């Protein structure tokens, strides 16, 4: 389904209303799942980010820089790095956050005992798009005391980790890196403590 490019140019995440989304078929490989536009590098030409459905519950992330003569030019493409399932509660989305950054949210809250959500913060820094932050949270539908949350600022190294009622903060070693190196299921090591 083609969504309004006018909404994209305003920096709005594109999504169907819940009532309409329920009536639609799940995305097929090649379908546009989400798109966002903004002038993240501040040169006056609109840039763009897209998620395109791939096979096996994954989506491809593509980032573009705007060129006043040649239009959008692809600068990063990461195939199958974002979870994108075939039912409600499994659709990724973009969220604008600042003139030079945006968030990419993925989730699996549609089914299962342990729903989870993850957010990647993407920023324009030092002449390229970098992964600047990461967050992950889960909860247990049966045991409300079993829940966890991890937030990492990859620009500073600061983190906050909560498991149940225990929270710790500190510095960790993972730092921001180019989106061109992002792999599927990326998670800073400190956040893996949620599963121990």
BELLINGI-V623268 format. One line per field, one symbol per residue. psi: psi as a letter, one per 20 degrees, with the letter a starting at -180 (. if undefined). A space follows every 10 residues. Layout:
psi->???
//
This chain:
psi->pprphghgij kpppqqqghh hhiqqqqqpi qpgqqqqrmh jkjipprqpq ppparkkqqp pppqqpphgj bpppipoopk ippnajrqjj prqqpqhrhj rrqopqqnjh rrhmqqqqpp ppqopkjrpq oirpqpqrrp hgniinrqpp ppoihhiqqp ppocjppqqa qrhprqqqhi jpqqkppqhh iihhj.
//
